């Protein structure tokens, strides 16, 4: 399976294709359908990534080991 960036690029190309006025309706519809499916999978993947980031920032909630994130990288 393609990586996230490649799938996002494909979605952008499909969007451009659908917007063209010289594309036959059946081709535009097929591109739109593929784009919707692709957008949904990308959205699900982003939700998973967001959940992982929240866990990393907030600590492991399942074990009770919750720490406040250290935002200052280089203390003075």
Backbone as JSON, one array per atom type, in Angstrom:
{
  "sequence": "XXXXXXXXXXXXXXXXXXXXXXXXXXXXXXXXXXXXXXXXXXXXXXXXXXXXXXXXXXXXXXXXXXXXXXXXXXXX",
  "N": [[0.84, -1.18, 0.0], [0.43, 2.28, -0.63], [2.25, 5.04, 0.82], [1.25, 7.58, 3.23], [1.68, 10.19, 2.21], [1.84, 9.77, -0.56], [-0.74, 8.84, -1.09], [-2.2, 11.1, -0.36], [-1.3, 12.9, -2.27], [-2.36, 11.66, -4.53], [-5.08, 12.03, -4.0], [-5.26, 14.81, -4.23], [-4.7, 15.09, -6.97], [-6.92, 13.79, -8.03], [-8.91, 15.55, -7.21], [-8.25, 17.8, -8.76], [-8.76, 16.73, -11.27], [-11.53, 16.29, -11.21], [-12.44, 18.89, -11.13], [-11.96, 19.89, -13.65], [-13.37, 21.16, -16.62], [-13.58, 19.85, -19.02], [-13.69, 17.13, -18.66], [-15.25, 14.03, -19.14], [-18.47, 13.17, -17.8], [-18.8, 10.58, -16.63], [-16.15, 9.86, -16.09], [-15.42, 11.88, -14.33], [-17.15, 11.31, -12.23], [-16.21, 8.77, -11.45], [-13.66, 9.47, -10.59], [-14.35, 11.15, -8.49], [-15.64, 9.34, -6.77], [-13.51, 7.58, -6.14], [-11.89, 9.45, -4.88], [-13.43, 10.14, -2.61], [-13.43, 7.71, -1.17], [-10.7, 7.47, -0.71], [-10.21, 9.8, 0.77], [-11.64, 9.22, 3.09], [-10.17, 7.04, 4.15], [-7.73, 8.3, 4.62], [-8.52, 10.16, 6.52], [-9.23, 8.5, 8.67], [-6.72, 7.44, 9.24], [-5.37, 9.76, 10.03], [-6.79, 10.31, 12.37], [-5.96, 8.18, 13.98], [-3.24, 8.78, 14.2], [-3.42, 11.21, 15.51], [-4.47, 10.35, 17.97], [-2.32, 8.84, 18.93], [-0.43, 10.88, 19.23], [-1.65, 12.41, 21.24], [-1.5, 10.61, 23.37], [1.27, 10.44, 23.66], [1.86, 13.07, 24.41], [0.3, 13.46, 26.72], [0.97, 11.35, 28.36], [0.93, 7.89, 29.4], [-2.17, 6.99, 29.77], [-3.5, 4.67, 30.47], [-1.96, 3.34, 32.4], [-1.88, 5.07, 34.44], [0.23, 6.74, 34.54], [0.6, 9.71, 34.14], [1.98, 12.56, 32.89], [2.8, 16.01, 32.94], [3.38, 17.66, 29.9], [6.66, 18.59, 28.89], [7.39, 21.56, 27.69], [9.43, 23.35, 27.23], [12.35, 23.14, 25.57], [15.11, 23.57, 26.0], [16.19, 24.21, 28.98], [16.97, 27.11, 30.89]],
  "CA": [[0.0, 0.0, 0.0], [1.17, 3.52, -0.72], [2.34, 5.76, 2.08], [0.28, 8.65, 3.42], [1.96, 11.3, 1.31], [1.47, 9.37, -1.93], [-2.2, 8.8, -1.17], [-2.66, 12.49, -0.32], [-1.02, 13.45, -3.6], [-3.37, 11.09, -5.44], [-6.35, 12.71, -3.71], [-5.16, 16.15, -4.82], [-4.83, 14.95, -8.42], [-8.32, 13.47, -8.31], [-9.65, 16.8, -7.06], [-7.99, 18.6, -9.95], [-9.42, 16.08, -12.4], [-12.97, 16.51, -11.09], [-12.72, 20.31, -11.37], [-11.78, 20.24, -15.07], [-14.66, 21.22, -17.31], [-13.57, 19.02, -20.23], [-13.68, 15.71, -18.29], [-16.58, 13.43, -19.27], [-19.18, 12.99, -16.53], [-18.53, 9.26, -16.03], [-14.78, 9.9, -15.56], [-15.45, 12.76, -13.15], [-17.84, 10.57, -11.17], [-15.3, 7.72, -10.99], [-12.6, 10.15, -9.83], [-14.97, 11.62, -7.25], [-15.86, 8.16, -5.93], [-12.19, 7.17, -5.65], [-11.44, 10.49, -3.96], [-14.18, 10.02, -1.35], [-12.9, 6.54, -0.46], [-9.33, 7.8, -0.29], [-10.31, 10.81, 1.83], [-12.09, 8.55, 4.32], [-9.07, 6.27, 4.72], [-6.75, 9.26, 5.13], [-9.09, 10.73, 7.73], [-9.09, 7.49, 9.73], [-5.3, 7.37, 9.58], [-5.06, 10.97, 10.78], [-7.37, 10.15, 13.7], [-5.07, 7.28, 14.71], [-2.03, 9.53, 14.49], [-3.77, 12.2, 16.54], [-4.58, 9.63, 19.23], [-0.96, 8.52, 19.37], [0.21, 12.11, 19.68], [-2.24, 12.76, 22.53], [-0.93, 9.69, 24.37], [2.65, 10.86, 23.87], [1.89, 14.35, 25.12], [-0.34, 13.36, 28.03], [1.45, 10.19, 29.1], [0.17, 6.65, 29.23], [-3.34, 7.09, 30.63], [-3.89, 3.33, 30.91], [-1.19, 2.92, 33.58], [-1.93, 6.12, 35.44], [1.49, 7.49, 34.46], [0.3, 10.91, 33.38], [2.91, 13.64, 33.19], [2.62, 17.24, 32.2], [4.42, 17.72, 28.88], [7.72, 19.57, 29.04], [7.38, 22.31, 26.45], [10.69, 24.06, 27.07], [13.33, 22.16, 25.13], [16.42, 23.84, 26.59], [16.02, 25.02, 30.16], [18.07, 28.03, 31.16]],
  "C": [[0.89, 1.25, 0.0], [1.23, 4.2, 0.65], [1.36, 6.94, 2.09], [0.47, 9.77, 2.4], [1.57, 10.99, -0.13], [-0.04, 9.33, -2.1], [-2.79, 10.21, -1.14], [-2.44, 13.17, -1.67], [-2.03, 12.94, -4.62], [-4.72, 11.78, -5.25], [-6.36, 14.11, -4.32], [-5.31, 16.09, -6.34], [-6.26, 14.62, -8.83], [-9.18, 14.72, -8.2], [-9.47, 17.71, -8.26], [-8.73, 18.05, -11.15], [-10.92, 16.36, -12.37], [-13.33, 17.95, -11.44], [-12.61, 20.71, -12.85], [-13.14, 20.18, -15.78], [-14.72, 20.31, -18.53], [-13.56, 17.52, -19.93], [-15.1, 15.16, -18.45], [-17.17, 13.11, -17.89], [-18.85, 11.66, -15.88], [-17.11, 9.19, -15.45], [-14.71, 10.77, -14.3], [-16.1, 12.05, -11.98], [-16.94, 9.48, -10.6], [-14.17, 8.33, -10.15], [-13.14, 10.63, -8.49], [-15.16, 10.46, -6.28], [-14.53, 7.67, -5.33], [-11.68, 8.17, -4.61], [-12.13, 10.42, -2.61], [-13.64, 8.85, -0.54], [-11.5, 6.84, 0.09], [-9.35, 8.81, 0.86], [-10.73, 10.17, 3.14], [-10.96, 7.73, 4.95], [-7.99, 7.19, 5.3], [-7.24, 9.88, 6.44], [-8.96, 9.77, 8.91], [-7.63, 7.39, 10.18], [-4.87, 8.59, 10.4], [-5.61, 10.89, 12.21], [-6.49, 9.24, 14.57], [-3.78, 8.0, 15.12], [-2.28, 10.55, 15.59], [-3.88, 11.54, 17.91], [-3.21, 9.28, 19.79], [-0.24, 9.74, 19.9], [-0.33, 12.53, 21.04], [-1.68, 11.88, 23.64], [0.5, 10.1, 24.69], [2.74, 12.15, 24.68], [1.38, 14.2, 26.55], [0.17, 12.22, 28.89], [0.54, 9.0, 28.86], [-0.98, 6.63, 30.23], [-3.73, 5.73, 31.2], [-3.17, 2.88, 32.17], [-1.22, 3.96, 34.69], [-0.68, 6.98, 35.45], [1.28, 8.71, 33.59], [1.23, 12.02, 33.84], [2.55, 14.85, 32.37], [3.72, 17.34, 31.16], [5.4, 18.86, 29.15], [7.85, 20.31, 27.72], [8.68, 23.06, 26.2], [11.78, 23.05, 26.75], [14.68, 22.34, 25.82], [16.24, 24.79, 27.77], [17.22, 25.91, 30.4], [18.2, 28.24, 32.64]]
}
